[in-house]
């Protein structure tokens, strides 16, 4: 079993920044890739960024010049630094990891960007 707890969301004005944290516990050694997803009201959940244990990353095109994903393996924590936030970034943000036994999600953290 793996558990994820997200934090760091909040209300920010357009152009502002937030840093989200995803703290993992349990059998974290079994997770290679951790991703940050967003789900806006009425929309499907979509992947914003992902990072492998070795540090390689990938981003959705619309965030790659504004968001940075990083991980601290010693702390079992993955971060999402979000800069130049836009109202369309408003969503609940979740982290996710997959291993042989299943897919694990946190409870999410709300990000609201006001115009």
Secondary structure, DSSP 8 states (H G I E B T S, - for coil): -EEEEEE--EEEETT--EEEEEEEEESGGG--EEEEEEE-TTS--EEEEEEETTS-EEE-TTTTTTEEEEEETTTTEEEEEE-S--GGG-EEEEEEEEETTEEEE---EEEEEE-
